[in-house]
Amino acid sequence: MPKNQFRDDFPILNNVKMNDEPLAYLDNAATSQKPQLVIDRISRYYGYENANIHRATHALALKATDDYEQVRDQVRHFINAKSRDEIIFTRSTTESLNWVAQRWGEAKLKPGDEIVLSILEHHSNLVPWQQVAKKTGARLRFLDFNQEGVIDLNAAKKTINAKTKIVSITQVSNVLGSIQPVKELAIMAHEVNAIMIVDAAQSVPHFKIDVQNLDCDFLAFSAHKMLGPTGVGVLYGKSELLEKIDPEFFGGEMIEEVSKNEASFKSGALRFEAGTQNIAGVIAFGAALTYLQKVGFDKIAAQDRSLMEAAISALQNRPQVKIYGSADPANHTGIISFNVGEIHPHDVSTVFDLDGVAIRAGHHCAEPLMNRLGVSATCRASFYFYNNLDDVERFLIAIKDTEDFFNRHPSKESSNG
Ligand code: PMP
């Protein structure tokens, strides 16, 4: 088996055992592993460079400020935003989406206005809009998907109408791995003067995103799913929209001038980043982006493809296994959701755990999608470019072990149906 050239960069993959078995980490959609250089970057910052940013003029503070702001430029180039002022650092995709829902949705929506989501959304792109709808009297509408797990554009044409003010859609389903036609949906949204928001938590780690080409108005993602640390998220917003939004939090370093009774605020992204930011996290995210760019999206896509092909073709020979979504490996972006007969997904993941294979079982923060699929939960294996065919083999052995165990000990309760 050819050696995966990136694997040795990730200490956890070679050094950690799970239940005395070498770790096969297949829970990348939950969070990716971190290369040593990202871990080192955090410790170098705290060990040798620690200072607050945008404040003091001593050399240490200036360097930390520079390093932090350079990552804003890096992110800008990474997603091809027009300006660095369009990149706001948050804590996560969840915070970014809540921010847009509250700062834009609550301020702009009126009773009778419509917010269009899909039935595939992660709760982070659903629950904030439910709250906005309750507060403003706006109505939620949902786009369905086809057999391939892809939003049906013909149905979308009928749902997106003059009442639509917001369309907010995930670019890759965190359950099915299917890629959604967000560019086409952005065109439809703009035709009726609505804004288009993209939840890119599962797409940015896997393929090149160009926000100008997508022509989305906001886009959200998390550093921790793309080799970076937890606690760092990105919200991209078009300048012309951000200019119309008031800051949510007030305090240090987002102000221009303050008198006893009045304050004026900075322009650009900084007025939305009140207080001391996650400096170490953002700087280490910069190291993660540099590494990811060296790997390159061509290699990431090729590895996604070869792992998905190997896993899906083997699973298709196992009649007990049901895969959700497309039969085409190309439409899985590193994610396979499945069930094994009537065995409860938590029981499946327990056998996997004993085999040293980390997968996720549950509703994946997408309960409406589970209802739509007619199950209460699924198992989800999610791969990234540092996984190899050995991991796929371990995954397939764990499936066989699950089947063997439950054939020997049939469960009385069924489960996922
Ligand atoms: N959206 C999608 C599609 C996701 O997969 C996730 C993470 N599972 C989120 C949003 C939320 O990301 P975070 O927990 O980093 O805020």
Residues whose N, C-alpha, C, O or C-beta is under 5 A from the ligand:
A	BS01	PMP	A29 S92 T93 T94 E95 H122 S124 T170 V172 N174 D199 A201 Q202 S222
